[in-house]
């Protein structure tokens, strides 16, 4: 395992990290979570990602109990939460990025995760009903209070991030450190083009999610949808709809071509997809998910084969995908 700085911040996070989305409190209970997290930690993973919106806070409860039982030194790992979707209810003040909800959600996350502070705290989506200045100030206050070390965003635009940096600079507040965008072979524009000016201007770090495109890049959907896949879970019908679309069928056709290339290279296709994300120098960490310990072991094993991702292999991937970003967006 290698470690990378979170953008310009001094924090060094493992190149592969672990997240609770979809699995914890839905497919993974406390005992399994403890086993999975223990293996991740023992193999160098030092960042564990979560959110109030994952199973309405229950994913944080499961992770928090695992952290308590594992008893790791608090200075040896980083844990995150995200605020926006709400964890305790759907009343107006229980979601969004108002100063009140940002503070309440942080306090709730600390209780569920059973920690004294959050290493990373993300605005899970932009809130068009709350001024960015209010949210930046709320995050700054949590940093001053010692409840949050670094704050950032998830799925914000470059323009919204630029406004947040400007507000922080104008009023002497703590700026965002990182963004958590979706990034994989099918979702590239934001990381490779839109954010490109921000890496140098502001030292933006990225903790990317869905590197396997919700499992599509594992190849397991090439011949249909397995009965035990996440696409058959309640609440994830949108994933199945994605495959049933013309775009989804085009993606599956490309996955089959990628699988042939991966076989030539001597890699499983999902290892190649993970290492492709990891090869981007503007990616601080690739967040893995797993519903079983065997899945995590398998994904972590990809790191032993980074040398196979040669310039020639990367060029052949580009030839198959045909979707390389042209350059930064102007705004």
Protein Blocks (a to p, Z undefined) as FASTA:
>chain_A
ZZddehjbfbdcdfbdcdfehkloplpcfklmmmmmmmmmmnopabdcddfklgghllmm
mmmmmmmmnopafklcccddddhkbpkbccfklgcjdfklmmmmmmmmmmmnopabdfbd
cdfbacfkbcfklmmmmmmmmmmnopafbdcdehiafklmmmmmmmmmmnopacdfbdcd
dddfklmmlmmmmmmmmmmmnopacddehklgnolmnopmmnoccfkbmklpghilmmmm
mmmpmklmmmmmmmmmmmmmmmmnopafklmmmmmmmmpmkbmbdcdddfbfklmmmmmm
mmmmmmmmcfklmmmmmmmnopacfbdcdZZ
